[in-house]
């Protein structure tokens, strides 16, 4: 089945809160130093996604960090890291089966550094 690639936007709204989504070389280096594929900051309303991984890893990381934002806004930050990871993997499987994959914008990767 062909995969429809949906570009990850530079901002996304979760529960009325606008999150900035960062990517690029600096972001990759900082995430790599922590051995993370992505990160979420509720206080800064910031999601960071590394482009170091393969296409499915990037899509999974995006879903994972979005679920953190959803968990903060709608569940009072009561969703564990384990459950976030499990739900992200489950959503990744469903999206991949439907032929949907989230990808980073190539043109943004260089402009953020």
Buried (B, 14 or more C-beta within 10 A) or exposed (E): EEBEBEEBEBEBEBEEEEBBBBBBEEBBEBBEEEEBBBBBBBEEBBBBBBBBBEBBBBBBBBBBBBBBBBBBBEEEEEBEEEEBEEBBEEBBEEBBEEEBBBBBBEEBBEEBE
